[in-house]
């Protein structure tokens, strides 16, 4: 597959159209994943964000990549998914396609969460523990002190 090189202006317009916060991308590739890792992470993102907007999928993918880069978490996809006790759930083809695209955008360096390591539903106790960096619908993405 041929890699597409996106110009900054084209990406800025694309992000604007998708309501991705300005400054969310430094366009530095984040990680190199093999096909199995990409599939597992995209499947997780699809299951976690079923029926939610693309920005939410992109944010979940970015958080998972942020965790791989943070020394408090495992540094592999398998480790991250195992550490959280995540289980595979059924996903639709459209959710999977959107999650794969979100993961590719996150791998290009786009992080609308500004480095968040957690997410929670806004009306839960977990959300009260977060210093919010982004809210998408009722989902809060943030960090803990």
N, C-alpha and C positions, 0 to 999 in steps of 0.2 A: 504494500500500500504506500502510495506517495504521500509524504508529509506536506501539509499546507503551511506556508509561511504567511502569517497575517500581518498586515501593516498596522501600526498603532492607530491611525485614523479609522480604519475599517473596524478594528476591535472596539474602539471607543463608541462608534455608532451602534455596533451590535450590543454592547453592554447597556447603552442607553435604551435601546429597544426592549431589552429584557429586564429593565429596572435594576441592573446591578450597580451598586454604589460606585461613584467616581473614586478613583484611586484604589480600587480593589485588586488591581493586577500590576505586578511588576514584570510579568511575562518571562520570568526565570523558571525554566523547567524544574519541577519539584522532585520527581522520583521517576525511576524507570521500573515499571512493573512488567512481569511477563503476562502472557494471555490469561493464565489461570488466576493470577492475582487481580488483574483487571476485571475479569468476570465476577470473581467473588465479591470484590468491593462494589462493583456496579449493582450486583444483585442485592447486596445489603442496602445500598442507597435506595434502590427501587422499592424494596420492602418497607424500609423505614419511612419513606416519604410518599407512600401510595396515595395518588390522587392530589398531591400538593403541587404547587407551582415549581417551575424550573429553578428559580432562585433558591428555594428550599433544598432541592436536590443538590445543587451546586454547593450550598453551604454545608450540608452533611458531608459531601465528598471532601471539601476543604478541611473540615474539622478532623476527619479521619487521617488525612495527610499531615495535618498539624500534629496530631498525636504521634505519628510515626517519627516525626522530627524532634519530639520532646523527650528528654531523658526519663521522664516519669512513666512513660508508656513503652510497650514493645516497639521495635523498629521494623517490623514486617507486617504485611497485611494479615497473614495467618495469626500472628501474635496479637494484633489489635482486635481482630474478630473473636479470638479465643478469650482474650483478657476480659472482654465485655460480656462474654457468655452469649453472644449473638447466635441465633438459630436461623437457618434458611426458611423463608416463608414463600408461598406461591406469589408470583408476580405476573402481571400482564406483559405482553410483548411491547405495548406502547410505553408502559412504565420503565421497562428494561431499556428500551432504545433511548429514552430521555435520560435515564440514569447513566448510561454509557457515555452519552454526549456530555453530561454534567461532569463526569469523572475526567474526561479528556480536557475539558476547559480548566478544571482544577489542577490537573497535571501540568498545564501550560503556565501556571503561576497565578491564577485568579483565585482570590480568597476574599469574598465579600464580608466574611466575619471578622476580618482584622486580626486573625490569629487565635480565634476562639478554640477552646479544647472540649467544651461541653455544650449540650443543648438540653432544653427542657420545655415542657408546656408551661405557658405563662401563669396558669392558675394552680401550679403545684408548689410544694415546699422546695423542690429542687431548684426551681427558678429563683426563689428568694435567696439562694446561696450563690447565685451568679452575679458577676459584674457584667451587665449586658453590653454587647458590642453590636448586635444586629437583632432585629425582630422581624420575622416573616410570618404573617398571620398571627397565630397564637403560639408560635414557637420562638423561644428566646435562645440565642447563641451567645456564649460568653466565656469568661474565665473565672477562676476562683483565686482568692488571695493565698 
